[in-house]
Amino acid sequence: MDKVRLHGIVLFAHLGVHEAERQVGQKIHVDVELVADLDEAARSDSLHQTIDYEKVYRLVEQTVAEARCRLLETLARTLIDHLLAAFPVTEVTVRVQKPNVPFQAR
């Protein structure tokens, strides 16, 4: 099995436990890893035989733009569900980070 990885995607999201976080929004970082058999694509050198990472990016971008989740876990699960439904993959890993949490560390 092969992997297609998109790491370091920076998007603007409306998510958070506090209503103000969801209204104002914030930058988040998303990493996506898709597992699939890409042997035929490697042999044919054809975009039609592989996972088009531009389409993956656009789906992630659209999902994040439309999401109004409270939890990062909910957004990650939603992304996984959408990616599994849209692409011929056997496994999806998603990592979502909030680089600027809305509270001070102690």
C-alpha positions in Angstrom: 0.0 0.0 0.0 1.1 3.6 -0.7 0.5 6.9 1.0 -0.5 10.3 -0.2 0.3 12.9 2.5 -0.6 16.6 2.7 1.1 18.1 5.7 0.9 21.7 7.0 -2.3 22.8 5.5 -3.2 26.1 7.2 -6.9 27.0 7.1 -9.3 29.4 8.8 -11.9 27.6 10.9 -14.9 28.4 13.1 -14.5 25.8 15.9 -14.1 25.8 19.6 -15.9 25.1 22.8 -16.6 28.8 23.4 -19.2 30.6 21.2 -16.8 33.5 20.6 -14.2 31.0 19.1 -16.8 29.8 16.6 -17.9 33.3 15.7 -14.5 34.9 15.3 -12.7 31.9 14.0 -9.0 31.0 14.0 -6.2 29.4 12.0 -5.8 25.7 12.3 -3.2 23.3 10.9 -4.3 20.1 9.2 -2.3 17.0 8.2 -3.9 14.3 6.0 -2.5 10.9 5.1 -4.4 8.6 2.7 -3.5 4.9 2.2 -4.3 3.3 -1.2 -2.9 1.0 -3.8 -1.2 3.3 -6.2 0.8 0.7 -8.2 -1.2 1.2 -11.3 -0.7 5.0 -11.1 3.0 4.6 -10.8 3.1 2.3 -13.8 0.8 4.5 -16.0 2.0 7.9 -14.9 -1.6 9.0 -15.2 -3.4 11.4 -12.8 -6.6 9.5 -13.4 -5.1 6.4 -11.8 -4.1 8.1 -8.6 -5.4 10.3 -5.8 -5.4 13.9 -7.0 -4.0 15.7 -4.0 -5.5 19.0 -5.3 -8.9 17.4 -4.9 -8.0 16.2 -1.4 -6.9 19.7 -0.5 -10.1 21.2 -1.9 -12.3 18.7 0.1 -10.4 19.5 3.3 -10.7 23.2 2.6 -14.4 23.0 2.0 -15.1 20.7 5.0 -13.2 23.0 7.3 -15.0 26.1 5.9 -18.4 24.6 6.5 -17.7 23.1 9.9 -19.0 24.7 13.1 -17.7 22.1 15.5 -17.0 22.5 19.1 -14.2 19.9 19.3 -11.1 19.2 17.1 -12.0 15.5 17.4 -15.4 16.2 15.7 -13.7 18.1 12.8 -11.1 15.3 12.4 -13.8 12.6 12.3 -15.8 14.7 9.8 -12.7 15.0 7.6 -12.0 11.3 7.8 -15.6 10.4 6.8 -15.6 12.8 3.8 -12.2 11.6 2.6 -13.2 7.9 2.9 -16.4 8.6 0.9 -14.7 10.7 -1.8 -11.5 8.7 -2.6 -10.6 5.0 -3.2 -8.6 4.7 0.0 -8.3 2.0 2.6 -7.2 4.2 5.5 -7.2 7.9 6.4 -5.3 9.6 9.2 -6.0 13.2 10.0 -4.3 15.5 12.5 -5.8 18.9 13.4 -4.0 21.4 15.5 -4.9 24.8 17.0 -1.6 26.7 17.2 -3.2 29.6 19.2 -5.3 28.3 22.0 -7.7 30.9 23.4 -6.5 30.7 27.0 -3.3 31.3 28.8 -1.1 28.4 29.9 -0.4 28.1 33.7 
